[in-house]
Amino acid sequence: MDIFVAKKSEFKNGDRRIVESARGDIGVFHHEGAFFAYSNTCLHSGGPACEGLLMPKVVDIIAQDRTYQGQGFDESETHFVCPWHGWEYDIKTGQCIGDRRQYLRKYEVIERDNDVFVIA
């Protein structure tokens, strides 16, 4: 079933939309010119996984002498964070950062004319 998300011209890079489906809410992201869609149900406690903060990957900075120097950001990977308990997911894959064996359910996104749809 095709679910209308937005007019492509109104769905700017960096935006997200939450749409309803028979399977539950779906979060649709427009990131770096591509569209990604996932179940909006966090694997941890069922919170709204797709509705939290978008942020670059947090990395530990380790000096050559192997001492911890703090944390920084890796802009090459973007995560979205469930607002309930902070579980993070990779925006391009839906992979859970805290347990890389787990993934949010992924949905196909299609563009037709100037419209964006998710297949659910």
C-alpha positions in Angstrom: 0.0 0.0 0.0 1.4 3.4 -1.0 1.1 6.0 1.7 1.5 9.7 0.7 4.3 11.4 2.8 4.7 14.8 1.2 5.3 16.8 -1.9 9.0 16.4 -2.7 9.3 20.2 -3.1 8.0 20.6 0.5 10.2 17.9 2.0 13.5 19.6 2.3 16.8 17.9 3.0 17.1 17.3 6.8 13.3 17.1 7.3 11.3 14.2 8.6 7.7 13.2 8.6 5.7 10.7 10.6 2.9 8.9 8.7 0.3 6.4 9.9 0.0 3.0 8.5 -1.9 -0.2 9.4 1.4 -1.5 10.8 1.8 1.6 13.0 3.6 4.9 12.6 6.5 5.2 10.2 9.2 7.8 10.3 10.4 9.1 6.9 13.7 11.1 6.7 15.1 13.1 3.8 18.8 12.9 4.4 21.6 13.8 2.0 19.3 13.8 -1.0 17.9 10.3 -0.2 14.8 9.1 1.6 14.8 6.5 4.5 11.8 5.1 6.3 11.6 3.1 9.5 9.1 1.8 12.0 8.5 4.6 14.6 8.6 2.0 17.4 11.8 1.9 19.4 13.2 -1.6 20.0 13.9 -0.8 23.7 10.5 0.2 25.1 8.3 1.0 22.2 8.9 4.8 22.3 8.7 7.0 19.2 12.1 6.1 17.8 12.0 8.4 14.8 10.9 11.6 16.6 14.0 12.5 18.6 17.2 14.4 18.0 19.2 14.0 14.8 22.9 14.1 15.5 26.3 13.0 14.2 27.9 9.8 15.6 29.6 10.3 18.9 33.2 9.0 19.0 35.7 8.6 21.8 39.0 10.4 21.2 42.0 8.2 22.2 45.5 9.6 22.1 48.5 7.6 20.8 49.4 6.7 24.4 45.9 5.2 24.6 44.6 7.7 27.1 41.0 9.0 26.8 40.9 12.6 25.6 37.1 13.1 25.5 34.5 12.8 22.9 33.8 14.3 19.5 31.5 13.9 16.5 31.9 11.9 13.3 29.9 13.8 10.7 30.1 10.9 8.2 27.4 9.0 10.1 24.1 10.5 11.3 21.9 9.0 14.1 18.4 9.6 15.3 17.7 9.2 19.0 14.6 7.9 20.6 13.4 10.6 23.0 12.3 8.2 25.6 15.5 6.5 26.7 18.2 7.7 24.2 18.5 4.6 22.0 20.3 5.6 18.8 19.8 4.4 15.2 21.8 4.9 12.0 19.7 7.0 9.7 20.9 5.1 6.6 20.4 1.6 7.8 18.1 1.7 10.9 20.7 -0.2 12.8 20.6 0.1 16.6 23.9 1.7 17.7 23.9 0.1 21.2 23.3 -3.4 19.8 24.4 -3.6 16.2 22.6 -7.0 15.8 19.2 -5.1 15.9 17.5 -3.0 13.2 14.3 -1.1 13.0 11.9 -2.3 10.4 12.7 -0.6 7.1 10.2 0.5 4.5 10.7 1.4 0.9 10.3 5.0 -0.2 9.4 5.9 -3.7 9.1 9.2 -5.6 6.3 9.6 -8.2 6.1 12.8 -10.1 6.6 15.4 -7.3 5.2 13.2 -4.5 7.0 11.0 -1.9 5.3 7.8 -0.8 6.2 5.0 1.6 5.3 1.4 0.8 3.7 -0.3 3.9 
